[in-house]
Amino acid sequence: MEDELSTLFKALGHPIRRGILDILKHSPKTTGELNEYFPEVTRYAIMKHLSILEEGNLVVVRREGKYRRNFLNALPLQEMNNRWVGKYMESTANSLLNLRSVVEQKGGDLDMTTTEQEQSKVFRIEQEVFINGPREQIFKALTEQAGDWWEFRIAPKGVSSHFTFDPVPGGQFIERWGGNEGAVWGNVYYVNAPEEIRMMGHLGMQGAVNSAYTYRLVEKDGGTLLQLSHTASGIIQEDWEQSHTEGWKYLLGTLLKNYIEQK
């Protein structure tokens, strides 16, 4: 953990690297696009800064044809906040309290109202988190044991619900309550256990929205690097990308990570 923090602090130690993170917070960029923001710096220097950010796990790189697109991975910042800031600030909320507040205020719905802010758009979330545990254990926690740590519910406020997750092609991630009430969070369409599982599901969004998300598990340094990809398109409200970004950080970087590492 100390080595991870040292690498993280090193990655944050240069103003250009911090500037790159500020840019990626708004949208992913190629190396060439990032270079345009820093005309006084060579492309080679930008590549070196990106390499350091990638070592600190603050940037996730995905290949798209001949281009390398860089995505912000905020999970390490969440972990640093939990360790160095959060425990000294009892009044400070966790990264997902804004979404949790929506859940509570809407009686269990993550976001079931339409406002003038909705518009047709696309968002894509890429995150990585290192978990100190074997990927077989983490794959099982992500699927069969999801109800043990998955905190969010669509069930009406005050109604108890439970989850089932069948990690096979055609299987479903389902929340059930009452007699025949419930909601499908995801439909499984690809499984290569324990390396990868892909799903399509609403994830709290309602209406004309297509949403797909993938878990990939890569063995690394005696543990597992969990990679998340989540893409959504359609009539998407203005705050959904931010709330789902924070939601995934909390679910995977705090709840799942603690569930595995504190066993």
C-alpha positions, 0 to 999 in steps of 0.5 A: 500500500505504501508503494502504491501511495508513493507512486500516486504522490509522484504522479500528482507531483507535477503541474502538467500531470495535474493539468492532464487529469483536469482535462481528462475529467471532462472527456478522454483524449488521445496523446495528440489531443492532449499535446495541443493543450500544452504547446510549450511541451513536446509530444515526447514529454506528454508521453512521459507524463502519461506514462507516469500517470499510468504507473500511478493507475490514474490514467487508463489507456484503451486502443481505438484503431491506431489511436491510444485514448486516455481515460481518467481513473479516479479510483486511486484518488478515492482511496487516497481520500479515504486514507488521508483525508476522509478519516480526518474529516468526519463531516465529509461525505464519501464520493457517492453520497450525492447519488445515495441522496438521490436514491433516498429522496426518490424512494429507491429509484436511482433517477426516475424523473425527466427534466429539461436537462435530458438530451441525446448523448453518449458517455463512456466510463473506464476505471481500474482498481487493484484488489488484493485477492485472486481473480477467481474470488473477485469474479465470484464476488462480482457475480454470485455474491454481489448482494453481499456488498452491492449497496444500491437498490431500486426497491421502494424505500423501506422495502427489503430486497435481495439480489441474484446473479447467474454468471452464464450467457443469458443469465441475469443480475436481478433485484427482487422484493415483495411477491413478484416485484423486482428489476433486472440490473443486467443481462449477461451476453458474454462470459469467460470466467474468471477473466471477463463478463459482459452485460447489458442493463439499465443501471438505474437509468430509465427511458430510451437508453442503451447501457452495457458494462464489462468487468475484466480481471487481470492477475497483477502483482499477487492480486487482481486488477479489475477493469470496468468499461461502461458505455451508455447512449440515448436520452441521458440526463445531464448528471447521469455520467457524473453520478455513475462515475462516482457510483462505480468508484464507490461500488468497486473502489470501496465496497467491493475492495473492502469486501474482498480485502477485509475477509 
